[in-house]
Amino acid sequence: MLPRLATFSVAFLALLSPTLAAKEPEDSLIGVIERTVPLRTHSLAAPYVDSDLQNRWWDFGGDTIINTMKHARLTQDRPSQQGWLWARMPLSVANWQIDVDFKVDGKANNIFGDGFAMWVSQDRAKTGPVFGSVNFFKGLGIFFDTYANTKHGYSWPRVSAMLGDGKTGYNQDTDNEANELAGCSENFRRRNDVPTKARLTYIKGKVLQLKLQTRKVDEWKICFETNVDLPESPYIGFSAATGDVSDNHDIISVSTHSVTVKPEHRDIKQALGADANKSGKGRKAEKASGGGAGWFMFILKFIGVLAFIAFGVAAFRTYNAQKRSKRHW
């Protein structure tokens, strides 16, 4: 009986394993990206501020504290704090990748919160109830949530995304479950053994992907992949909040790159936008303007030839007249 049961178990697991493997998200960006170019205007690293305690490309406010050797601390491990960190300039490139080195920790072992948010939105540097930032936002919010306000069928901490339309609000009572675009459960808190990082990649018209490094260095887990259109020229920002429970929420570095996609993976609209001269309209415009310029140059050359001939005839007649005058004398 036992050998038969063992054989059945092995066969069942063999049938089940493909199903389990199919649930693992595939990395659709493999072989898609041709190159990346750093964007200094949207990157941040120590010492974070200059001699005037300011940053040329970033603003910070609320309860945010800058430690020039370590981090930008959005909130301390104290109740009722709010802090934010925002890039000053909009992100104007179509395709981009943002690497964020962050840390969430505190003294508490059981109850802590509330978490922090990463923003790619049109609302900038506004405080509010959504992890320290404004509600009814327009754009993308990614929430690194460490405190569950109600029971769920998945574990906590959790990373979730919402695409705000400016009219739909974030529901704190349900941890925004109904408006969640995508997400995953991942323990990113108090991971002193490995730097916790997030990598957000956006290829316009193709994919929005979030990867997390929380277990081993250079071991990235795909949290989610989805296809959404983000607002044009959004701002990058971070915010955090504490209530009755608290934590330290630190942004250690931000590294933003523009992304060039390999030609075979480029969207038709992107190809037209990248090189309008190669489009049908571009060729027609070039042909039309080139034809007009050609006729104009032909007329100029023709007038020049006529002027040269007239000058030659006049010079020849003047020469003959002078020659006759000499013979007469």
ABEGO torsion letter per residue (X at the ends): XAAAAAAAAAAAAAAAAAAAAAABBBBAABGABABBBBBAAABBBOAGBBAAGBBAABBBBEABBBBAAABBBABBBBBGBBBBBBBABBBABABBBBBBBBBBBBABAABBOAEBBBBBBABBGBBBABGGBBBGBBEBBBBBBABBABBBABBOBBBBBBBBAGABBBBAAAGGAAABABEBBBBABGBAABBBBBBBBBBBGABBBBBBBAABBGBBBBABBBBBBBBBGBBBBBBBBBBABBBBBBBABBBBBBBBBBAAABBAAAAAAABAAABAAAAAAAAAAAAAAAAAAAAAAAAAAAAAAAAAAAAAAAAAAAAAAAAAX
